[in-house]
């Protein structure tokens, strides 16, 4: 997958429904098996998110992600670090509103990697940089992975469904218990963390989420 052209990656992005963000699972020592299981169950995109790790460690972890993504025909992204995304041959980079500005991120990663941006308000969606390929909407519900962000509620999801023309993913506190509410509000793609990474049975969690999401985007 590392040799895909930008158009090929964007076609896969457009067809994606479920995006899982995870750390390297150093506490569980099960990263290869975990990735193989969730990607085999149907996850479309996996992101390596290690905020405090050194670049060399992230690159080491990324080799496992790259191998698993290639095996299952999935996309693999890196959080925050444009240089590391290039170094580990990721398919894309994801940045937040306060991270490296998108115009500079694009200059670093080039035209063939996909670029995602976290969005938390209607204003964020109304002022998207031209360099972005996909965005998020949330956190829909409060989540400890974003303790400094107030929940947006479902209104932002409905607005995104009506206004955002790029592929967009609802994010924040989404799990099997509330995903049907999200879909009724207009959500068709989701990013999850704990719903899968902390699930007793990650494969079941993936299948539960996918069964609730519409197949037409």
C-alpha positions in Angstrom: 0.0 0.0 0.0 2.9 2.3 0.6 3.3 2.7 -3.2 -0.3 3.9 -3.8 -0.9 7.1 -5.6 -2.9 9.9 -4.1 -6.0 9.2 -6.2 -6.0 5.5 -5.1 -5.7 6.5 -1.4 -8.5 9.0 -1.8 -10.7 6.4 -3.4 -10.2 4.1 -0.4 -10.8 7.0 1.9 -14.1 7.8 0.2 -15.2 4.1 0.7 -14.2 4.0 4.3 -16.7 3.8 7.2 -14.8 2.8 10.3 -11.5 4.5 11.5 -9.8 3.2 14.6 -7.2 5.3 16.5 -4.9 3.4 18.8 -1.6 3.7 20.6 1.1 1.0 20.3 -0.5 -1.1 23.1 2.8 -1.4 24.9 0.9 -2.3 28.1 -0.8 -5.2 26.5 2.0 -6.4 24.2 -0.5 -7.5 21.5 -0.2 -4.9 18.8 0.3 -7.2 15.8 -2.5 -9.6 16.8 -4.8 -6.6 17.7 -4.3 -4.9 14.3 -4.7 -8.2 12.4 -7.9 -8.9 14.2 -9.7 -5.5 13.8 -8.5 -5.0 10.2 -9.7 -8.5 9.4 -13.1 -7.7 10.9 -13.5 -4.7 8.6 -11.8 -1.6 9.9 -10.9 0.6 7.0 -8.3 3.0 8.5 -6.0 2.7 11.5 -4.1 5.6 13.1 -1.1 5.3 15.2 -1.4 7.9 18.0 1.6 8.2 20.3 1.8 11.8 21.6 4.7 11.3 23.9 6.9 8.8 22.1 10.2 9.6 20.4 10.2 9.6 16.6 12.3 6.5 16.5 9.9 4.6 18.6 6.9 5.7 16.5 8.7 4.6 13.4 9.3 1.2 15.0 5.7 0.8 15.9 4.6 2.1 12.5 6.3 -0.9 10.8 3.7 -3.1 12.5 0.9 -0.9 11.3 2.2 -0.8 7.7 2.5 -4.5 7.5 -1.0 -5.1 8.9 -2.6 -2.4 6.7 -0.9 -3.9 3.6 -2.2 -7.4 4.5 -5.8 -6.2 4.7 -5.9 -3.5 2.1 -6.5 -0.8 4.7 -5.2 2.8 5.1 -2.7 3.7 7.8 -2.2 7.2 9.2 0.0 8.9 11.7 -1.1 11.5 14.2 0.5 15.0 14.2 4.0 14.2 12.9 4.4 15.0 9.2 8.1 14.0 9.2 7.3 10.6 10.8 4.4 10.0 8.4 6.9 10.3 5.5 9.6 8.2 7.3 7.3 5.3 8.0 5.6 5.3 4.6 2.1 6.0 6.1 -0.8 6.6 3.8 -1.7 9.8 5.5 -1.3 12.3 8.3 -3.9 13.6 10.8 -3.6 17.0 12.4 -5.5 19.1 14.9 -6.5 22.7 14.9 -3.5 23.7 16.9 -1.0 21.4 15.1 1.2 22.1 12.1 -0.9 24.3 9.7 -2.3 22.2 6.8 -0.5 24.2 4.1 2.8 23.4 5.7 1.8 19.8 6.4 0.9 19.4 2.8 4.3 20.8 1.6 6.0 18.3 3.8 4.0 15.1 3.0 3.5 15.9 -0.7 0.5 15.3 -2.9 0.0 11.6 -2.5 -0.6 11.2 1.2 -4.1 12.0 2.5 -4.4 14.8 5.1 -7.0 14.9 7.8 -8.1 17.7 10.1 -9.9 17.6 13.4 -12.9 19.9 13.4 -15.0 20.9 16.5 -17.4 23.5 15.3 -19.4 24.9 12.4 -16.7 27.5 11.9 -14.1 24.9 11.5 -16.1 23.2 8.8 -16.9 26.5 7.1 -13.2 27.5 6.8 -11.4 24.3 5.7 -7.9 24.6 4.2 -7.7 23.6 0.6 -5.1 21.0 1.4 -7.4 18.8 3.5 -8.8 15.4 2.2 -11.1 14.6 5.2 -12.3 16.1 8.4 -13.9 15.0 11.7 -16.9 16.3 13.6 -16.9 16.2 17.4 -16.4 15.1 20.1 -20.0 14.3 19.8 -20.1 12.9 23.3 -17.7 13.6 26.1 -14.6 11.4 26.1 -11.5 11.1 28.2 -9.4 11.0 25.1 -10.3 14.7 24.6 -10.7 16.0 28.2 -10.3 19.6 27.1 -13.1 19.6 24.6 -16.7 20.0 25.4 -19.1 17.6 23.7 -20.7 19.1 20.5 -23.8 16.9 20.6 -25.5 15.6 17.5 -26.2 19.0 16.0 -22.7 19.2 14.6 -23.2 15.8 13.0 -26.4 16.9 11.3 -24.9 20.1 10.1 -21.9 18.3 8.7 -24.1 15.9 6.9 -25.8 18.9 5.2 -22.8 21.1 4.7 -19.5 19.2 4.5 -18.6 17.9 1.0 -15.3 16.2 1.9 -15.4 12.7 3.5 -16.0 13.4 7.2 -16.1 11.2 10.3 -18.0 11.7 13.5 -15.8 11.2 16.6 -16.0 11.3 20.4 -17.6 8.8 22.8 -19.1 6.7 20.0 -19.8 3.0 20.8 -22.3 0.3 20.0 -24.8 1.8 22.5 -25.2 5.2 20.8 -24.1 4.7 17.2 -27.7 4.3 16.1 -28.5 7.8 17.4 -25.5 9.1 15.4 -26.7 7.4 12.2 -30.2 8.9 12.6 -28.6 12.3 13.0 -26.8 11.9 9.6 -23.5 10.2 10.5 -22.1 7.7 8.0 -18.5 7.3 9.0 -17.0 7.2 12.5 -13.6 7.4 14.3 -13.4 5.4 17.5 -10.8 4.8 20.1 -12.0 3.2 23.3 -15.0 1.4 21.8 -12.5 -0.9 20.1 -9.2 -0.5 21.9 -10.7 -1.2 25.3 -13.3 -3.7 24.2 -13.3 -7.1 25.8 -13.8 -8.5 22.2 -12.5 -6.0 19.7 -13.7 -8.0 16.7 -17.2 -8.1 18.0 -17.0 -4.3 18.7 -15.9 -3.7 15.1 -18.7 -5.8 13.7 -21.3 -4.2 15.9 -20.2 -0.7 14.7 -20.1 -1.7 11.1 -23.5 -3.3 11.2 -25.0 0.0 12.3 -23.3 2.2 9.7 -25.0 2.7 6.3 -23.1 1.1 3.4 -23.7 4.1 1.1 -21.7 7.2 1.9 
